[in-house]
Amino acid sequence: MQELFERAGALREAYRRVDWASTPLGPVESWTPTLRATVDLALQTRFPVTLFWGPELVLVYNEAYVPMIGDKHPAALGTPASAVFAEIWDNIGPMLTGVLSGERATWSEDLELFMDRHGFAEQCFFTFSYSAVRNPQGQVEGVIDIAAETTGQVVSRRRLALLAQLTEALKDLDDPQRILRQAATVLRANAHDLLDADVLLPAVAVRDSATASPSVFEDRDMVVEDRGERTVVRLRLATATPLRQNPVLVAGLNPHLPVDDGYIRFVRLVGAAITQAFDRAQARQTERRIGELERQMSESLQRSLLTPPARPEHVEVAVRYQPAAAQMQVGGDWYDAFLLPDGALALVIGDVTGHDPRAAAGMAQIRNLLRGVATTLRKPPSFVLAALDTALDTLAVDALATAVLAHVEQSDEQATDRRWTLRWSNAGHPPPVLIRPDGVATLLWTPTDTMLGAQPDAVRRDHAATLEPGSTVVLYTDGLIDRRGVLIDDGLADLTRSLTDRQSLSAEQVCDHLLARYADQSDDDIALVVLRIPPDIAADVERPDAHA
């Protein structure tokens, strides 16, 4: 009957060395047809299969099953299961005896068992089924176990889950101390593979080491110390930008797992996740410092160009520039108020597209060109903006801007009637707001013309409104009305509501009111120019050339 073992492959000699007559199964010649047929089936399959036969549940298994029991082979062959698996008998014994007694087949998925198969209690996971093997008369002669070890998959899944959780927990942290604390918190909450884990500065990390010296690493980045019942790993984290003291990952290793290449790679991946968090934090801090420096430089340039406004007699002029608090770079918003050679007051509000130093530089060029053209040309606003378009094209100024240029003029007749004329041209900019002496705030809606710098021969038009004593005009950039989740029309409507019944406020008070209401809600810079004709001095208004 020895030909039965010819299909045992590498186990052939192991089968032949077993004194089967001394086992509970007896000589091979006495085996029942059911046992012989089942052994023949098990030896021919490449899937791990073992038989637990007879009342003693004696082991008979194939070659593919050997790695699952490790050092228990070859002694396990022909030995009762209770002796082979004494350390896990409380787990599997009741299942085996239940099936042997006629109960239904079992099913276990990723069952955790601590097996002594390599000289220590090793954490293992198996998916298997115990099924009864019956003879032709229906009697249960033994149990067949079709099994797969899933230790690698289970351990890999939990390690990947830990790495994902660690990466997620650290991704938005910028403070190195918070990274240290959060990493330790996550690792300790998932203490399957790294026990009592911590991320420490070098002096603390080596305090309890075998050498008690920073030189524990020598020229290595990882040290694994075997302390008998406890194995400790130390991994020095080398960040891309060297810190004053690079932190060290310190953890105990799971005593129920072999310290193999996969385990070491996992420790290094944990270290890499923490290192990347430090590198990201360092990069973000550097970006913020650079961004803040750029912002300060751009804002300094912008404020240096936004000179104090001209304030002629009998009118109030107030201006404001408020950079967006949430942005690291300023944009191209600007205001201006200057006197023209004919005595008229020019008011300008504008916004160069973009939010970077280029926008601030473009703003400087357009502002200065506009001043020069306006004071030289001595024409209505539409002519000035048309000439500015030509200058931008001729000088190849690579910038686009929206703007309103307004002239505040007063004729002899108007001086007598204490009235003024607001004449303006709008290059794609939000409309000015007029607060009438009775407190009604209205938008000075007009057809808007093309942005500055977009088309050298764009058509420009003038518009005019009479300003009675007690009138206020508000020019602004879109940071005042353009807010996240709010339609522009809704923003404009809210602006007019906020200015209704504000006719008694001075020009300075109107600026303060608008910034208090909108600055914190805006993601953009805000520039303001407010003109007010005070009602209390209206009777004393004289023409600018009355004493000439």
C-alpha positions as CSV (number, residue, x, y, z in Angstrom):
1,M,0.0,0.0,0.0
2,Q,3.0,2.3,0.1
3,E,2.2,3.3,-3.5
4,L,-0.5,5.5,-1.8
5,F,2.2,7.9,-0.8
6,E,3.8,8.3,-4.3
7,R,1.7,11.4,-4.8
8,A,3.0,13.0,-1.6
9,G,5.7,14.9,-3.5
10,A,8.3,16.3,-1.1
11,L,6.5,14.5,1.7
12,R,7.0,11.1,0.3
13,E,9.9,10.2,2.5
14,A,8.3,11.7,5.6
15,Y,5.2,9.5,5.0
16,R,7.4,6.4,4.7
17,R,9.4,7.2,7.8
18,V,6.2,7.3,10.0
19,D,5.5,4.0,11.9
20,W,1.9,4.1,11.0
21,A,1.3,0.8,12.9
22,S,2.1,2.5,16.1
23,T,-0.3,5.4,15.4
24,P,-4.0,5.3,16.2
25,L,-4.6,4.8,12.4
26,G,-2.8,1.5,12.4
27,P,-0.8,0.0,9.4
28,V,-1.6,1.5,6.1
29,E,-2.8,-1.9,4.9
30,S,-5.6,-1.7,7.5
31,W,-6.8,1.8,6.5
32,T,-10.4,1.9,5.4
33,P,-11.2,2.6,1.7
34,T,-12.7,6.0,2.8
35,L,-9.4,7.0,4.5
36,R,-7.3,5.8,1.6
37,A,-9.5,7.6,-1.0
38,T,-9.4,10.8,1.0
39,V,-5.7,10.7,1.5
40,D,-5.2,10.1,-2.2
41,L,-7.5,13.1,-2.9
42,A,-5.6,15.4,-0.4
43,L,-2.1,14.4,-1.8
44,Q,-3.2,15.2,-5.4
45,T,-4.4,18.8,-4.7
46,R,-2.0,21.8,-4.5
47,F,-4.3,23.6,-2.0
48,P,-3.5,23.2,1.7
49,V,-5.5,20.2,3.0
50,T,-5.2,18.2,6.2
51,L,-7.2,15.3,7.5
52,F,-8.1,14.8,11.2
53,W,-8.9,11.1,11.3
54,G,-10.6,8.8,13.7
55,P,-11.5,9.5,17.3
56,E,-8.1,10.8,18.1
57,L,-8.2,13.2,15.1
58,V,-4.8,12.0,13.8
59,L,-3.1,14.4,11.2
60,V,-2.5,13.4,7.6
61,Y,-1.7,16.4,5.3
62,N,-0.3,17.3,1.9
63,E,2.8,19.2,0.9
64,A,0.9,22.6,0.6
65,Y,-0.1,22.4,4.3
66,V,3.4,22.2,5.7
67,P,4.2,26.0,5.7
68,M,1.0,26.6,7.8
69,I,2.4,24.5,10.6
70,G,6.1,25.4,10.3
71,D,8.3,23.5,12.7
72,K,5.5,21.2,13.8
73,H,6.3,19.2,10.7
74,P,7.3,16.4,10.3
75,A,6.4,15.3,13.9
76,A,2.8,16.3,13.3
77,L,2.3,13.6,10.6
78,G,0.4,10.7,12.2
79,T,0.0,12.5,15.6
80,P,-3.3,13.4,17.3
81,A,-4.4,17.0,16.8
82,S,-4.7,17.7,20.5
83,A,-0.9,17.1,20.9
84,V,0.1,18.9,17.7
85,F,-2.0,22.0,18.4
86,A,-2.0,22.0,22.2
87,E,-1.6,25.8,22.3
88,I,-4.7,26.5,20.2
89,W,-6.8,23.4,21.2
90,D,-9.2,25.5,23.1
91,N,-10.0,27.3,19.9
92,I,-10.1,24.5,17.3
93,G,-10.8,21.4,19.5
94,P,-14.5,22.0,20.0
95,M,-15.0,22.7,16.3
96,L,-13.2,19.5,15.3
97,T,-15.0,17.2,17.8
98,G,-18.3,18.8,16.9
99,V,-17.9,17.9,13.2
100,L,-16.6,14.5,14.1
101,S,-19.7,13.9,16.1
102,G,-21.9,14.7,13.2
103,E,-22.5,18.4,13.4
104,R,-22.6,20.6,10.3
105,A,-19.4,21.9,8.7
106,T,-17.7,24.9,10.2
107,W,-16.6,28.1,8.5
108,S,-13.9,30.5,10.0
109,E,-12.7,33.6,8.2
110,D,-9.5,35.3,9.2
111,L,-9.6,33.5,12.5
112,E,-6.8,34.7,14.8
113,L,-4.7,31.9,16.4
114,F,-1.5,32.1,18.4
115,M,0.5,29.2,17.1
116,D,3.8,27.9,18.3
117,R,5.2,26.9,15.0
118,H,8.6,28.9,15.0
119,G,9.6,28.8,18.6
120,F,7.2,31.5,19.9
121,A,3.5,32.2,20.1
122,E,3.0,33.6,16.6
123,Q,0.0,35.7,15.7
124,C,-1.6,33.9,12.7
125,F,-4.8,34.3,10.8
126,F,-6.6,31.5,8.8
127,T,-9.7,31.0,6.7
128,F,-10.8,27.4,6.8
129,S,-13.6,24.9,6.9
130,Y,-13.9,21.7,8.9
131,S,-16.1,19.2,7.0
132,A,-17.1,15.6,7.9
133,V,-15.8,12.7,5.8
134,R,-18.3,9.9,5.7
135,N,-18.0,6.3,4.6
136,P,-20.6,4.7,2.3
137,Q,-22.7,3.8,5.3
138,G,-22.9,7.5,6.3
139,Q,-20.7,7.2,9.3
140,V,-18.2,10.0,10.0
141,E,-14.7,8.6,9.9
142,G,-12.8,11.9,10.0
143,V,-12.7,15.6,9.3
144,I,-11.1,17.3,6.3
145,D,-9.7,20.8,6.7
146,I,-9.4,22.9,3.6
147,A,-7.5,26.0,4.7
148,A,-5.7,29.2,3.6
149,E,-3.4,31.2,5.8
150,T,-4.4,34.9,5.6
151,T,-1.9,36.3,8.1
152,G,-0.1,38.3,5.4
153,Q,-3.3,39.8,4.1
154,V,-4.7,40.7,7.5
155,V,-1.5,42.2,8.8
156,S,-1.0,44.1,5.5
157,R,-4.5,45.5,5.6
158,R,-4.2,46.8,9.2
159,R,-0.8,48.3,8.5
160,L,-2.1,50.0,5.4
161,A,-5.1,51.3,7.4
162,L,-2.7,52.7,10.0
163,L,-0.6,54.4,7.4
164,A,-3.7,55.9,5.8
165,Q,-5.0,57.1,9.2
166,L,-1.6,58.5,10.1
167,T,-1.3,60.4,6.9
168,E,-4.8,61.8,7.2
169,A,-4.2,62.9,10.8
170,L,-0.9,64.7,9.9
171,K,-1.7,66.2,6.5
172,D,-2.9,69.7,7.7
173,L,-0.5,70.1,10.7
174,D,2.1,72.9,10.5
175,D,3.5,72.9,14.0
176,P,6.3,70.3,14.6
177,Q,5.3,69.7,18.2
178,R,1.7,69.0,17.1
179,I,3.0,66.6,14.5
180,L,5.0,64.8,17.2
181,R,2.0,64.5,19.5
182,Q,-0.6,63.6,16.9
183,A,1.6,60.9,15.4
184,A,2.1,59.3,18.8
185,T,-1.6,59.5,19.5
186,V,-2.5,57.7,16.2
187,L,0.2,55.0,16.7
188,R,-0.8,54.3,20.3
189,A,-4.5,54.0,19.3
190,N,-3.5,51.3,16.7
191,A,-1.0,49.3,18.8
192,H,-1.0,46.1,16.9
193,D,2.4,46.3,15.3
194,L,4.1,49.2,17.1
195,L,3.7,49.1,20.9
196,D,4.0,52.2,23.2
197,A,5.1,54.2,20.1
198,D,6.3,57.7,20.4
199,V,8.1,60.3,18.3
200,L,10.8,61.9,20.4
201,L,13.7,64.2,20.2
202,P,17.1,62.3,20.1
203,A,18.1,63.0,23.7
204,V,14.8,61.4,24.9
205,A,14.7,58.7,22.4
206,V,18.0,57.1,23.5
207,R,17.5,57.7,27.2
208,D,16.5,54.1,27.9
209,S,18.5,52.4,25.1
210,A,21.0,49.7,25.7
211,T,23.9,52.1,25.1
212,A,22.2,55.2,26.7
213,S,24.1,57.3,24.2
214,P,23.2,59.3,21.1
215,S,25.8,57.3,19.3
216,V,23.4,54.4,19.4
217,F,22.7,55.1,15.7
218,E,26.3,55.4,14.6
219,D,26.1,55.6,10.8
220,R,22.6,53.9,10.7
221,D,19.2,55.4,10.7
222,M,17.5,52.4,12.3
223,V,18.4,50.3,15.4
224,V,16.5,47.2,16.5
225,E,17.4,46.1,20.0
226,D,16.4,42.6,21.2
227,R,15.9,42.7,25.0
228,G,14.7,39.2,25.4
229,E,11.0,39.6,26.1
230,R,10.9,43.0,24.3
231,T,12.2,44.2,21.0
232,V,12.6,47.9,20.5
233,V,13.0,49.8,17.2
234,R,14.4,53.3,16.8
235,L,14.2,55.1,13.5
236,R,15.8,58.4,13.0
237,L,13.6,60.7,10.8
238,A,15.7,62.5,8.2
239,T,13.6,65.5,7.0
240,A,14.3,67.2,3.7
241,T,15.1,70.4,5.5
242,P,17.3,69.3,8.4
243,L,15.8,70.3,11.8
244,R,17.9,71.4,14.7
245,Q,17.2,67.9,16.2
246,N,15.7,65.4,13.9
247,P,13.0,63.4,15.8
248,V,13.2,59.6,16.4
249,L,10.4,57.1,16.1
250,V,10.6,54.7,19.1
251,A,8.3,51.7,19.5
252,G,8.2,48.2,20.7
253,L,7.6,45.5,18.1
254,N,4.8,42.9,18.4
255,P,6.3,39.9,20.2
256,H,3.9,37.6,18.3
257,L,5.2,38.5,14.8
258,P,8.5,37.7,13.2
259,V,10.8,40.7,12.6
260,D,11.1,40.1,8.9
261,D,11.7,42.4,5.9
262,G,8.0,43.2,5.7
263,Y,8.0,44.4,9.3
264,I,11.0,46.6,8.8
265,R,9.5,48.1,5.6
266,F,6.4,48.9,7.6
267,V,8.3,50.7,10.3
268,R,10.1,52.7,7.6
269,L,6.8,53.6,5.9
270,V,5.5,54.9,9.2
271,G,8.6,57.0,9.6
272,A,8.2,58.2,6.0
273,A,4.7,59.3,6.7
274,I,5.8,61.3,9.7
275,T,8.8,62.7,7.9
276,Q,6.6,63.8,5.0
277,A,4.4,65.7,7.5
278,F,7.4,67.6,8.8
279,D,8.5,68.3,5.2
280,R,5.0,69.5,4.2
281,A,4.8,71.7,7.3
282,Q,8.3,73.2,6.6
283,A,7.3,73.8,2.9
284,R,4.1,75.5,3.9
285,Q,5.9,77.7,6.5
286,T,8.4,78.6,3.8
287,E,5.6,79.4,1.3
288,R,3.9,81.5,3.9
289,R,7.0,83.5,4.7
290,I,7.7,84.1,1.1
291,G,4.1,84.9,0.5
292,E,4.0,87.3,3.4
293,L,7.2,89.0,2.2
294,E,5.7,89.4,-1.3
295,R,2.5,90.7,0.3
296,Q,4.4,93.2,2.4
297,M,6.5,94.3,-0.6
298,S,3.4,94.6,-2.9
299,E,1.3,96.3,-0.2
300,S,4.2,98.7,0.6
301,L,4.5,99.5,-3.1
302,Q,0.7,99.9,-3.4
303,R,0.4,102.1,-0.4
304,S,3.4,104.2,-1.5
305,L,1.5,104.9,-4.7
306,L,-1.8,105.6,-3.1
307,T,-0.9,109.1,-2.0
308,P,-3.2,111.4,0.1
309,P,-6.1,112.7,-2.0
310,A,-6.6,116.3,-3.0
311,R,-9.1,118.0,-0.8
312,P,-10.4,121.2,-2.3
313,E,-12.4,123.7,-0.3
314,H,-16.2,123.2,0.2
315,V,-16.1,119.4,-0.6
316,E,-15.1,116.4,1.5
317,V,-12.9,113.6,0.0
318,A,-12.1,110.4,1.8
319,V,-10.2,107.4,0.6
320,R,-9.4,103.9,1.9
321,Y,-7.4,100.9,0.9
322,Q,-8.0,97.6,2.7
323,P,-6.0,94.5,1.6
324,A,-7.8,91.2,1.8
325,A,-7.0,89.6,5.1
326,A,-7.1,86.0,3.8
327,Q,-4.8,86.5,0.8
328,M,-1.0,86.3,0.9
329,Q,-0.7,88.6,-2.0
330,V,-2.3,91.9,-2.9
331,G,-4.0,92.8,-6.1
332,G,-4.2,95.9,-8.3
333,D,-6.9,97.9,-6.6
334,W,-6.2,101.7,-6.4
335,Y,-7.8,105.0,-5.8
336,D,-6.8,108.6,-6.7
337,A,-8.0,112.1,-6.2
338,F,-6.2,115.0,-7.8
339,L,-6.8,118.5,-9.1
340,L,-6.8,119.2,-12.8
341,P,-5.4,122.4,-14.4
342,D,-8.9,123.9,-14.9
343,G,-9.7,123.5,-11.2
344,A,-11.9,120.4,-11.5
345,L,-11.3,117.5,-9.1
346,A,-10.5,114.2,-10.7
347,L,-11.6,111.0,-8.8
348,V,-10.4,107.6,-9.9
349,I,-11.2,104.1,-8.7
350,G,-9.7,101.1,-10.5
351,D,-8.8,97.4,-10.3
352,V,-6.1,95.7,-12.3
353,T,-6.8,92.0,-12.8
354,G,-4.8,89.5,-10.8
355,H,-3.5,89.2,-7.2
356,D,0.3,89.2,-7.3
357,P,3.2,91.6,-7.6
358,R,2.6,91.9,-11.3
359,A,-0.9,93.2,-10.6
360,A,0.5,95.8,-8.2
361,A,3.2,96.8,-10.7
362,G,0.5,97.1,-13.5
363,M,-1.6,99.2,-11.2
364,A,1.4,101.6,-10.7
365,Q,1.9,102.0,-14.4
366,I,-1.8,102.6,-15.2
367,R,-2.3,105.0,-12.3
368,N,0.7,107.1,-13.3
369,L,-0.2,107.1,-17.0
370,L,-3.8,108.1,-16.1
371,R,-2.6,111.0,-14.0
372,G,-0.3,112.2,-16.8
373,V,-2.8,111.9,-19.6
374,A,-5.6,113.6,-17.5
375,T,-3.5,116.6,-16.5
376,T,-2.1,117.0,-20.0
377,L,-5.1,116.3,-22.2
378,R,-7.6,118.6,-20.4
379,K,-10.5,116.7,-21.9
380,P,-13.7,115.0,-20.5
381,P,-13.2,111.5,-18.8
382,S,-14.1,109.5,-21.9
383,F,-11.3,111.2,-23.9
384,V,-8.8,110.7,-21.1
385,L,-9.6,106.9,-20.9
386,A,-9.4,106.6,-24.7
387,A,-6.0,108.2,-24.7
388,L,-5.0,106.0,-21.8
389,D,-5.9,102.9,-23.9
390,T,-3.7,104.2,-26.7
391,A,-0.8,104.8,-24.3
392,L,-1.1,101.3,-22.8
393,D,-1.1,99.8,-26.3
394,T,1.9,101.9,-27.5
395,L,3.9,101.2,-24.4
396,A,3.0,97.5,-24.4
397,V,1.8,97.6,-20.8
398,D,0.6,94.0,-20.2
399,A,-2.3,94.7,-17.8
400,L,-6.1,94.8,-17.9
401,A,-8.1,97.0,-15.6
402,T,-11.5,98.2,-14.8
403,A,-11.9,101.8,-13.7
404,V,-14.1,104.8,-13.2
405,L,-12.7,108.3,-13.9
406,A,-14.9,111.1,-12.7
407,H,-14.5,114.9,-12.9
408,V,-16.2,117.0,-10.2
409,E,-16.9,120.4,-11.9
410,Q,-18.8,123.6,-11.1
411,S,-19.9,126.2,-13.5
412,D,-20.6,129.9,-12.6
413,E,-24.3,129.2,-12.6
414,Q,-23.8,126.1,-10.4
415,A,-21.7,128.1,-8.0
416,T,-24.6,130.4,-7.4
417,D,-27.0,127.5,-7.0
418,R,-24.5,125.6,-4.8
419,R,-24.6,122.6,-7.1
420,W,-21.8,120.5,-8.8
421,T,-21.6,118.3,-11.8
422,L,-20.2,114.7,-11.6
423,R,-19.0,113.7,-15.1
424,W,-17.7,110.2,-15.4
425,S,-16.7,107.4,-17.8
426,N,-16.9,103.8,-16.8
427,A,-14.4,101.2,-18.2
428,G,-16.1,97.9,-17.1
429,H,-16.3,98.9,-13.4
430,P,-19.1,98.5,-10.9
431,P,-21.3,101.6,-10.9
432,P,-20.9,104.5,-8.4
433,V,-23.5,105.0,-5.7
434,L,-25.1,108.4,-5.2
435,I,-26.7,109.2,-1.8
436,R,-29.1,112.0,-2.4
437,P,-29.7,114.7,0.3
438,D,-33.0,112.9,1.3
439,G,-31.1,109.7,2.1
440,V,-32.1,107.7,-1.0
441,A,-29.1,105.7,-2.3
442,T,-29.1,104.8,-6.0
443,L,-26.7,103.2,-8.4
444,L,-25.5,105.4,-11.2
445,W,-26.3,102.7,-13.8
446,T,-24.9,103.5,-17.3
447,P,-23.8,101.3,-20.1
448,T,-20.3,100.2,-19.2
449,D,-17.5,100.4,-21.7
450,T,-14.6,98.0,-22.4
451,M,-11.9,97.4,-19.8
452,L,-8.7,99.4,-20.0
453,G,-6.0,97.7,-22.0
454,A,-8.3,95.3,-23.8
455,Q,-8.9,97.2,-27.0
456,P,-6.9,100.3,-28.1
457,D,-9.8,101.9,-30.1
458,A,-12.6,101.0,-27.6
459,V,-15.6,103.4,-27.6
460,R,-15.7,105.5,-24.4
461,R,-18.7,107.5,-23.3
462,D,-19.3,110.2,-20.7
463,H,-22.2,110.4,-18.2
464,A,-23.2,113.2,-15.9
465,A,-25.2,113.7,-12.7
466,T,-26.0,116.9,-10.7
467,L,-24.8,116.9,-7.1
468,E,-27.1,118.9,-4.8
469,P,-25.8,120.1,-1.5
470,G,-25.8,117.2,0.9
471,S,-25.1,114.7,-1.8
472,T,-22.5,111.9,-1.4
473,V,-20.8,109.8,-4.2
474,V,-19.2,106.5,-3.4
475,L,-16.7,104.9,-5.8
476,Y,-15.5,101.4,-4.8
477,T,-13.8,98.3,-6.1
478,D,-15.6,94.9,-6.4
479,G,-14.2,93.6,-3.1
480,L,-17.0,95.5,-1.5
481,I,-19.8,93.6,-3.3
482,D,-18.2,90.4,-4.7
483,R,-18.5,87.8,-1.9
484,R,-18.4,84.1,-2.0
485,G,-21.9,82.6,-2.5
486,V,-23.5,86.0,-3.2
487,L,-24.6,87.1,-6.7
488,I,-23.2,90.5,-7.9
489,D,-26.7,91.9,-8.2
490,D,-27.5,90.9,-4.6
491,G,-24.2,92.5,-3.5
492,L,-25.1,95.7,-5.2
493,A,-28.6,95.7,-3.7
494,D,-27.1,95.2,-0.3
495,L,-24.6,98.0,-0.8
496,T,-27.4,100.5,-1.7
497,R,-29.4,99.4,1.3
498,S,-26.4,99.9,3.6
499,L,-25.9,103.5,2.3
500,T,-29.6,104.5,2.4
501,D,-30.3,107.1,5.1
502,R,-26.5,107.8,5.5
503,Q,-26.7,111.3,4.1
504,S,-25.7,112.8,7.5
505,L,-22.4,110.9,7.6
506,S,-19.2,112.6,6.6
507,A,-17.0,111.2,3.8
508,E,-14.7,109.7,6.4
509,Q,-17.6,108.1,8.3
510,V,-19.0,106.6,5.1
511,C,-15.6,104.9,4.5
512,D,-15.5,103.6,8.1
513,H,-19.1,102.4,7.8
514,L,-18.5,100.4,4.6
515,L,-15.3,98.8,5.8
516,A,-16.9,97.8,9.1
517,R,-19.8,96.2,7.3
518,Y,-18.0,94.4,4.4
519,A,-14.2,94.1,5.0
520,D,-14.4,90.9,7.1
521,Q,-16.7,89.2,4.5
522,S,-14.5,90.0,1.5
523,D,-11.9,87.7,-0.1
524,D,-10.6,90.6,-2.2
525,D,-8.9,93.9,-1.7
526,I,-11.2,97.0,-1.2
527,A,-10.5,100.5,-2.4
528,L,-12.8,103.4,-1.7
529,V,-13.2,107.0,-2.8
530,V,-16.0,109.0,-1.2
531,L,-17.0,112.6,-2.2
532,R,-19.5,114.6,-0.2
533,I,-21.0,118.1,-0.6
534,P,-21.7,119.2,2.9
535,P,-25.0,120.8,3.3
536,D,-24.0,123.0,6.3
537,I,-21.6,125.1,4.2
538,A,-23.5,125.1,1.0
539,A,-24.6,128.7,1.4
540,D,-21.0,129.8,1.7
541,V,-19.7,128.0,-1.4
542,E,-17.8,130.3,-3.7
543,R,-16.4,129.7,-7.1
544,P,-12.7,128.6,-6.9
545,D,-11.8,131.8,-8.9
546,A,-14.0,134.2,-6.9
547,H,-11.0,136.0,-5.5
548,A,-8.9,135.8,-8.6
